[in-house]
Amino acid sequence: MDASVTESECTLTGLPSGATVKIHVVPVNDAGDGAKSDTAQIVVP
């Protein structure tokens, strides 16, 4: 799996159909890291 991250979006590629993916995000800026988001779970169509 590869991830490409920009200021407001992330694209995951190379995931097989039917795979379960769990993700969370952590905001980062000059002030440091923010709180981790709740985990989101999806199934790749």
mmCIF file of the N, C-alpha and C atoms, coordinates in Angstrom:
data_MODEL
# 
_entry.id   MODEL 
# 
loop_
_atom_site.group_PDB 
_atom_site.id 
_atom_site.type_symbol 
_atom_site.label_atom_id 
_atom_site.label_alt_id 
_atom_site.label_comp_id 
_atom_site.label_asym_id 
_atom_site.label_entity_id 
_atom_site.label_seq_id 
_atom_site.pdbx_PDB_ins_code 
_atom_site.Cartn_x 
_atom_site.Cartn_y 
_atom_site.Cartn_z 
_atom_site.occupancy 
_atom_site.B_iso_or_equiv 
_atom_site.pdbx_formal_charge 
_atom_site.auth_seq_id 
_atom_site.auth_comp_id 
_atom_site.auth_asym_id 
_atom_site.auth_atom_id 
_atom_site.pdbx_PDB_model_num 
ATOM 1   N N  . MET A 1 1  ? 0.837   -1.170 0.000  1.00 0.00 ? 1  MET A N  1 
ATOM 2   C CA . MET A 1 1  ? 0.000   0.000  0.000  1.00 0.00 ? 1  MET A CA 1 
ATOM 3   C C  . MET A 1 1  ? 0.883   1.234  0.000  1.00 0.00 ? 1  MET A C  1 
ATOM 4   N N  . ASP A 1 2  ? 0.482   2.224  -0.779 1.00 0.00 ? 2  ASP A N  1 
ATOM 5   C CA . ASP A 1 2  ? 1.149   3.517  -0.796 1.00 0.00 ? 2  ASP A CA 1 
ATOM 6   C C  . ASP A 1 2  ? 0.168   4.591  -0.361 1.00 0.00 ? 2  ASP A C  1 
ATOM 7   N N  . ALA A 1 3  ? 0.667   5.616  0.284  1.00 0.00 ? 3  ALA A N  1 
ATOM 8   C CA . ALA A 1 3  ? -0.172  6.740  0.680  1.00 0.00 ? 3  ALA A CA 1 
ATOM 9   C C  . ALA A 1 3  ? 0.441   8.020  0.166  1.00 0.00 ? 3  ALA A C  1 
ATOM 10  N N  . SER A 1 4  ? -0.400  8.885  -0.355 1.00 0.00 ? 4  SER A N  1 
ATOM 11  C CA . SER A 1 4  ? 0.034   10.191 -0.825 1.00 0.00 ? 4  SER A CA 1 
ATOM 12  C C  . SER A 1 4  ? -0.749  11.235 -0.039 1.00 0.00 ? 4  SER A C  1 
ATOM 13  N N  . VAL A 1 5  ? -0.043  12.095 0.681  1.00 0.00 ? 5  VAL A N  1 
ATOM 14  C CA . VAL A 1 5  ? -0.711  13.043 1.573  1.00 0.00 ? 5  VAL A CA 1 
ATOM 15  C C  . VAL A 1 5  ? -0.444  14.465 1.119  1.00 0.00 ? 5  VAL A C  1 
ATOM 16  N N  . THR A 1 6  ? -1.506  15.277 1.088  1.00 0.00 ? 6  THR A N  1 
ATOM 17  C CA . THR A 1 6  ? -1.386  16.710 0.830  1.00 0.00 ? 6  THR A CA 1 
ATOM 18  C C  . THR A 1 6  ? -1.966  17.442 2.025  1.00 0.00 ? 6  THR A C  1 
ATOM 19  N N  . GLU A 1 7  ? -2.187  18.721 1.872  1.00 0.00 ? 7  GLU A N  1 
ATOM 20  C CA . GLU A 1 7  ? -2.703  19.493 2.996  1.00 0.00 ? 7  GLU A CA 1 
ATOM 21  C C  . GLU A 1 7  ? -4.055  19.007 3.489  1.00 0.00 ? 7  GLU A C  1 
ATOM 22  N N  . SER A 1 8  ? -4.887  18.467 2.600  1.00 0.00 ? 8  SER A N  1 
ATOM 23  C CA . SER A 1 8  ? -6.230  18.095 3.051  1.00 0.00 ? 8  SER A CA 1 
ATOM 24  C C  . SER A 1 8  ? -6.738  16.775 2.474  1.00 0.00 ? 8  SER A C  1 
ATOM 25  N N  . GLU A 1 9  ? -5.889  16.017 1.794  1.00 0.00 ? 9  GLU A N  1 
ATOM 26  C CA . GLU A 1 9  ? -6.384  14.748 1.276  1.00 0.00 ? 9  GLU A CA 1 
ATOM 27  C C  . GLU A 1 9  ? -5.278  13.716 1.198  1.00 0.00 ? 9  GLU A C  1 
ATOM 28  N N  . CYS A 1 10 ? -5.683  12.464 1.236  1.00 0.00 ? 10 CYS A N  1 
ATOM 29  C CA . CYS A 1 10 ? -4.752  11.344 1.178  1.00 0.00 ? 10 CYS A CA 1 
ATOM 30  C C  . CYS A 1 10 ? -5.325  10.308 0.220  1.00 0.00 ? 10 CYS A C  1 
ATOM 31  N N  . THR A 1 11 ? -4.477  9.787  -0.667 1.00 0.00 ? 11 THR A N  1 
ATOM 32  C CA . THR A 1 11 ? -4.907  8.768  -1.614 1.00 0.00 ? 11 THR A CA 1 
ATOM 33  C C  . THR A 1 11 ? -4.146  7.482  -1.340 1.00 0.00 ? 11 THR A C  1 
ATOM 34  N N  . LEU A 1 12 ? -4.876  6.398  -1.132 1.00 0.00 ? 12 LEU A N  1 
ATOM 35  C CA . LEU A 1 12 ? -4.271  5.081  -0.932 1.00 0.00 ? 12 LEU A CA 1 
ATOM 36  C C  . LEU A 1 12 ? -4.408  4.304  -2.231 1.00 0.00 ? 12 LEU A C  1 
ATOM 37  N N  . THR A 1 13 ? -3.325  3.681  -2.677 1.00 0.00 ? 13 THR A N  1 
ATOM 38  C CA . THR A 1 13 ? -3.362  2.893  -3.907 1.00 0.00 ? 13 THR A CA 1 
ATOM 39  C C  . THR A 1 13 ? -2.820  1.500  -3.642 1.00 0.00 ? 13 THR A C  1 
ATOM 40  N N  . GLY A 1 14 ? -3.126  0.575  -4.534 1.00 0.00 ? 14 GLY A N  1 
ATOM 41  C CA . GLY A 1 14 ? -2.590  -0.768 -4.433 1.00 0.00 ? 14 GLY A CA 1 
ATOM 42  C C  . GLY A 1 14 ? -3.312  -1.665 -3.449 1.00 0.00 ? 14 GLY A C  1 
ATOM 43  N N  . LEU A 1 15 ? -4.515  -1.283 -3.034 1.00 0.00 ? 15 LEU A N  1 
ATOM 44  C CA . LEU A 1 15 ? -5.274  -2.098 -2.089 1.00 0.00 ? 15 LEU A CA 1 
ATOM 45  C C  . LEU A 1 15 ? -6.149  -3.080 -2.852 1.00 0.00 ? 15 LEU A C  1 
ATOM 46  N N  . PRO A 1 16 ? -6.165  -4.346 -2.457 1.00 0.00 ? 16 PRO A N  1 
ATOM 47  C CA . PRO A 1 16 ? -6.993  -5.323 -3.164 1.00 0.00 ? 16 PRO A CA 1 
ATOM 48  C C  . PRO A 1 16 ? -8.479  -5.144 -2.836 1.00 0.00 ? 16 PRO A C  1 
ATOM 49  N N  . SER A 1 17 ? -9.309  -5.487 -3.798 1.00 0.00 ? 17 SER A N  1 
ATOM 50  C CA . SER A 1 17 ? -10.752 -5.441 -3.588 1.00 0.00 ? 17 SER A CA 1 
ATOM 51  C C  . SER A 1 17 ? -11.120 -6.334 -2.407 1.00 0.00 ? 17 SER A C  1 
ATOM 52  N N  . GLY A 1 18 ? -11.990 -5.818 -1.530 1.00 0.00 ? 18 GLY A N  1 
ATOM 53  C CA . GLY A 1 18 ? -12.430 -6.583 -0.369 1.00 0.00 ? 18 GLY A CA 1 
ATOM 54  C C  . GLY A 1 18 ? -11.571 -6.385 0.874  1.00 0.00 ? 18 GLY A C  1 
ATOM 55  N N  . ALA A 1 19 ? -10.451 -5.678 0.727  1.00 0.00 ? 19 ALA A N  1 
ATOM 56  C CA . ALA A 1 19 ? -9.580  -5.436 1.881  1.00 0.00 ? 19 ALA A CA 1 
ATOM 57  C C  . ALA A 1 19 ? -10.264 -4.495 2.871  1.00 0.00 ? 19 ALA A C  1 
ATOM 58  N N  . THR A 1 20 ? -10.063 -4.748 4.146  1.00 0.00 ? 20 THR A N  1 
ATOM 59  C CA . THR A 1 20 ? -10.546 -3.844 5.190  1.00 0.00 ? 20 THR A CA 1 
ATOM 60  C C  . THR A 1 20 ? -9.412  -2.901 5.558  1.00 0.00 ? 20 THR A C  1 
ATOM 61  N N  . VAL A 1 21 ? -9.721  -1.614 5.583  1.00 0.00 ? 21 VAL A N  1 
ATOM 62  C CA . VAL A 1 21 ? -8.711  -0.595 5.866  1.00 0.00 ? 21 VAL A CA 1 
ATOM 63  C C  . VAL A 1 21 ? -9.158  0.212  7.079  1.00 0.00 ? 21 VAL A C  1 
ATOM 64  N N  . LYS A 1 22 ? -8.270  0.381  8.031  1.00 0.00 ? 22 LYS A N  1 
ATOM 65  C CA . LYS A 1 22 ? -8.533  1.226  9.196  1.00 0.00 ? 22 LYS A CA 1 
ATOM 66  C C  . LYS A 1 22 ? -7.536  2.368  9.163  1.00 0.00 ? 22 LYS A C  1 
ATOM 67  N N  . ILE A 1 23 ? -8.039  3.595  9.267  1.00 0.00 ? 23 ILE A N  1 
ATOM 68  C CA . ILE A 1 23 ? -7.152  4.762  9.224  1.00 0.00 ? 23 ILE A CA 1 
ATOM 69  C C  . ILE A 1 23 ? -7.511  5.741  10.339 1.00 0.00 ? 23 ILE A C  1 
ATOM 70  N N  . HIS A 1 24 ? -6.534  6.529  10.713 1.00 0.00 ? 24 HIS A N  1 
ATOM 71  C CA . HIS A 1 24 ? -6.764  7.683  11.574 1.00 0.00 ? 24 HIS A CA 1 
ATOM 72  C C  . HIS A 1 24 ? -5.765  8.750  11.138 1.00 0.00 ? 24 HIS A C  1 
ATOM 73  N N  . VAL A 1 25 ? -6.055  9.966  11.503 1.00 0.00 ? 25 VAL A N  1 
ATOM 74  C CA . VAL A 1 25 ? -5.168  11.060 11.127 1.00 0.00 ? 25 VAL A CA 1 
ATOM 75  C C  . VAL A 1 25 ? -4.689  11.799 12.360 1.00 0.00 ? 25 VAL A C  1 
ATOM 76  N N  . VAL A 1 26 ? -3.520  12.384 12.230 1.00 0.00 ? 26 VAL A N  1 
ATOM 77  C CA . VAL A 1 26 ? -2.949  13.233 13.275 1.00 0.00 ? 26 VAL A CA 1 
ATOM 78  C C  . VAL A 1 26 ? -2.555  14.550 12.616 1.00 0.00 ? 26 VAL A C  1 
ATOM 79  N N  . PRO A 1 27 ? -3.211  15.637 12.981 1.00 0.00 ? 27 PRO A N  1 
ATOM 80  C CA . PRO A 1 27 ? -2.836  16.924 12.396 1.00 0.00 ? 27 PRO A CA 1 
ATOM 81  C C  . PRO A 1 27 ? -1.480  17.384 12.927 1.00 0.00 ? 27 PRO A C  1 
ATOM 82  N N  . VAL A 1 28 ? -0.664  17.932 12.034 1.00 0.00 ? 28 VAL A N  1 
ATOM 83  C CA . VAL A 1 28 ? 0.663   18.415 12.403 1.00 0.00 ? 28 VAL A CA 1 
ATOM 84  C C  . VAL A 1 28 ? 0.864   19.797 11.800 1.00 0.00 ? 28 VAL A C  1 
ATOM 85  N N  . ASN A 1 29 ? 1.359   20.718 12.604 1.00 0.00 ? 29 ASN A N  1 
ATOM 86  C CA . ASN A 1 29 ? 1.731   22.036 12.098 1.00 0.00 ? 29 ASN A CA 1 
ATOM 87  C C  . ASN A 1 29 ? 2.899   22.561 12.919 1.00 0.00 ? 29 ASN A C  1 
ATOM 88  N N  . ASP A 1 30 ? 3.232   23.818 12.736 1.00 0.00 ? 30 ASP A N  1 
ATOM 89  C CA . ASP A 1 30 ? 4.382   24.391 13.437 1.00 0.00 ? 30 ASP A CA 1 
ATOM 90  C C  . ASP A 1 30 ? 4.246   24.346 14.956 1.00 0.00 ? 30 ASP A C  1 
ATOM 91  N N  . ALA A 1 31 ? 3.010   24.272 15.450 1.00 0.00 ? 31 ALA A N  1 
ATOM 92  C CA . ALA A 1 31 ? 2.784   24.217 16.896 1.00 0.00 ? 31 ALA A CA 1 
ATOM 93  C C  . ALA A 1 31 ? 2.934   22.801 17.452 1.00 0.00 ? 31 ALA A C  1 
ATOM 94  N N  . GLY A 1 32 ? 3.040   21.809 16.559 1.00 0.00 ? 32 GLY A N  1 
ATOM 95  C CA . GLY A 1 32 ? 3.205   20.422 17.003 1.00 0.00 ? 32 GLY A CA 1 
ATOM 96  C C  . GLY A 1 32 ? 2.081   19.532 16.523 1.00 0.00 ? 32 GLY A C  1 
ATOM 97  N N  . ASP A 1 33 ? 1.992   18.352 17.105 1.00 0.00 ? 33 ASP A N  1 
ATOM 98  C CA . ASP A 1 33 ? 0.970   17.380 16.731 1.00 0.00 ? 33 ASP A CA 1 
ATOM 99  C C  . ASP A 1 33 ? -0.327  17.664 17.478 1.00 0.00 ? 33 ASP A C  1 
ATOM 100 N N  . GLY A 1 34 ? -1.453  17.442 16.791 1.00 0.00 ? 34 GLY A N  1 
ATOM 101 C CA . GLY A 1 34 ? -2.758  17.556 17.410 1.00 0.00 ? 34 GLY A CA 1 
ATOM 102 C C  . GLY A 1 34 ? -3.242  16.192 17.877 1.00 0.00 ? 34 GLY A C  1 
ATOM 103 N N  . ALA A 1 35 ? -4.473  16.152 18.315 1.00 0.00 ? 35 ALA A N  1 
ATOM 104 C CA . ALA A 1 35 ? -5.068  14.903 18.801 1.00 0.00 ? 35 ALA A CA 1 
ATOM 105 C C  . ALA A 1 35 ? -5.381  13.965 17.636 1.00 0.00 ? 35 ALA A C  1 
ATOM 106 N N  . LYS A 1 36 ? -5.147  12.679 17.832 1.00 0.00 ? 36 LYS A N  1 
ATOM 107 C CA . LYS A 1 36 ? -5.445  11.660 16.824 1.00 0.00 ? 36 LYS A CA 1 
ATOM 108 C C  . LYS A 1 36 ? -6.956  11.563 16.646 1.00 0.00 ? 36 LYS A C  1 
ATOM 109 N N  . SER A 1 37 ? -7.400  11.431 15.396 1.00 0.00 ? 37 SER A N  1 
ATOM 110 C CA . SER A 1 37 ? -8.832  11.281 15.128 1.00 0.00 ? 37 SER A CA 1 
ATOM 111 C C  . SER A 1 37 ? -9.322  9.896  15.544 1.00 0.00 ? 37 SER A C  1 
ATOM 112 N N  . ASP A 1 38 ? -10.641 9.747  15.602 1.00 0.00 ? 38 ASP A N  1 
ATOM 113 C CA . ASP A 1 38 ? -11.209 8.416  15.762 1.00 0.00 ? 38 ASP A CA 1 
ATOM 114 C C  . ASP A 1 38 ? -10.810 7.582  14.549 1.00 0.00 ? 38 ASP A C  1 
ATOM 115 N N  . THR A 1 39 ? -10.769 6.271  14.706 1.00 0.00 ? 39 THR A N  1 
ATOM 116 C CA . THR A 1 39 ? -10.412 5.381  13.606 1.00 0.00 ? 39 THR A CA 1 
ATOM 117 C C  . THR A 1 39 ? -11.622 5.195  12.693 1.00 0.00 ? 39 THR A C  1 
ATOM 118 N N  . ALA A 1 40 ? -11.371 5.329  11.383 1.00 0.00 ? 40 ALA A N  1 
ATOM 119 C CA . ALA A 1 40 ? -12.402 5.054  10.376 1.00 0.00 ? 40 ALA A CA 1 
ATOM 120 C C  . ALA A 1 40 ? -12.068 3.718  9.728  1.00 0.00 ? 40 ALA A C  1 
ATOM 121 N N  . GLN A 1 41 ? -13.090 2.924  9.466  1.00 0.00 ? 41 GLN A N  1 
ATOM 122 C CA . GLN A 1 41 ? -12.880 1.622  8.828  1.00 0.00 ? 41 GLN A CA 1 
ATOM 123 C C  . GLN A 1 41 ? -13.698 1.557  7.554  1.00 0.00 ? 41 GLN A C  1 
ATOM 124 N N  . ILE A 1 42 ? -13.071 1.134  6.452  1.00 0.00 ? 42 ILE A N  1 
ATOM 125 C CA . ILE A 1 42 ? -13.771 0.968  5.184  1.00 0.00 ? 42 ILE A CA 1 
ATOM 126 C C  . ILE A 1 42 ? -13.396 -0.381 4.589  1.00 0.00 ? 42 ILE A C  1 
ATOM 127 N N  . VAL A 1 43 ? -14.236 -0.864 3.682  1.00 0.00 ? 43 VAL A N  1 
ATOM 128 C CA . VAL A 1 43 ? -13.916 -2.041 2.894  1.00 0.00 ? 43 VAL A CA 1 
ATOM 129 C C  . VAL A 1 43 ? -13.748 -1.573 1.458  1.00 0.00 ? 43 VAL A C  1 
ATOM 130 N N  . VAL A 1 44 ? -12.626 -1.913 0.840  1.00 0.00 ? 44 VAL A N  1 
ATOM 131 C CA . VAL A 1 44 ? -12.341 -1.489 -0.529 1.00 0.00 ? 44 VAL A CA 1 
ATOM 132 C C  . VAL A 1 44 ? -13.324 -2.191 -1.465 1.00 0.00 ? 44 VAL A C  1 
ATOM 133 N N  . PRO A 1 45 ? -14.023 -1.405 -2.313 1.00 0.00 ? 45 PRO A N  1 
ATOM 134 C CA . PRO A 1 45 ? -14.988 -2.020 -3.233 1.00 0.00 ? 45 PRO A CA 1 
ATOM 135 C C  . PRO A 1 45 ? -14.308 -2.862 -4.298 1.00 0.00 ? 45 PRO A C  1 
# 
